[in-house]
Amino acid sequence: MAGDGRAGWKPGKKDAIFVAVVIAVIVALSLGTGKRTTRPVPNDDAHIHATKRADCMRCHGAGGVKPRPKAHHAPGDQCFLCHRQPRDWAGARR
């Protein structure tokens, strides 16, 4: 088989570009998985029963005592997607 006239595979420009793109994607994904910077739900009396968005919006809605900042929040029912309850959260022991 050594004398069948086929040359061995040699990486070319397209292969180098492909490898560079794969490395760039891996680096971007690695940098994007950093530490969570949002605050957890406080473990206090005001938040003890907050388990759904409606509970949050009583105080953090537009007319509440501490409205959520609009610039950093996604619309919808996603409070607990970013704001996690602490491990010892009192609301979990209801």
C-alpha positions in Angstrom: 0.0 0.0 0.0 2.9 2.3 0.4 3.4 2.6 -3.3 -0.2 3.3 -4.4 0.6 6.9 -5.4 -1.4 8.7 -2.7 0.2 11.6 -0.8 -0.2 11.9 2.9 -2.6 14.5 4.3 -1.1 17.9 4.7 -3.0 20.7 6.6 -3.8 23.7 4.5 -5.1 27.2 5.0 -8.7 26.1 5.4 -7.7 23.7 8.1 -5.9 26.4 10.0 -8.9 28.7 9.8 -11.2 25.9 11.1 -8.9 25.3 14.1 -8.7 29.0 14.8 -12.5 29.3 14.8 -12.9 26.3 17.1 -10.3 27.7 19.5 -12.1 31.1 19.4 -15.5 29.5 20.2 -14.0 27.6 23.1 -12.3 30.7 24.5 -15.6 32.7 24.2 -17.6 30.0 25.9 -15.0 29.8 28.7 -15.0 33.5 29.3 -18.8 33.6 29.3 -19.2 31.1 32.1 -17.8 33.4 34.8 -19.0 33.8 38.3 -22.7 34.9 38.7 -22.8 38.6 39.6 -26.5 38.9 40.5 -27.6 39.1 44.1 -29.3 36.1 45.7 -32.8 36.5 47.1 -32.3 37.9 50.7 -32.9 35.5 53.5 -35.2 37.8 55.5 -38.8 38.2 56.5 -39.7 40.2 53.5 -38.6 37.5 51.1 -39.4 34.3 53.0 -42.4 33.5 50.8 -41.2 34.8 47.5 -41.4 31.8 45.2 -42.8 33.3 42.0 -42.6 36.5 39.9 -45.9 37.9 41.3 -44.4 37.8 44.8 -41.4 39.8 43.6 -43.4 42.4 41.7 -45.4 43.5 44.8 -42.3 45.4 45.9 -40.1 45.4 42.8 -42.8 46.3 40.3 -43.1 49.8 38.7 -45.1 51.1 41.7 -43.3 49.2 44.4 -41.1 50.4 47.2 -37.9 49.3 45.4 -38.6 48.9 41.6 -36.3 46.8 39.6 -33.9 48.6 37.3 -35.1 48.2 33.7 -31.7 48.5 32.1 -30.5 45.2 33.5 -33.6 43.0 33.5 -35.1 40.7 30.9 -38.8 40.9 30.6 -40.9 37.9 31.6 -41.2 35.5 34.5 -37.5 35.0 35.0 -36.7 36.4 38.5 -35.3 33.1 39.8 -33.3 32.4 36.7 -30.7 34.9 37.9 -31.6 35.6 41.5 -31.1 32.3 43.3 -32.3 31.5 46.8 -29.5 30.9 49.3 -28.9 27.3 50.3 -30.2 28.0 53.8 -33.1 30.1 52.4 -36.0 30.2 54.9 -38.6 30.1 52.1 -37.5 26.6 51.3 -38.6 25.4 54.7 -42.3 26.5 54.4 
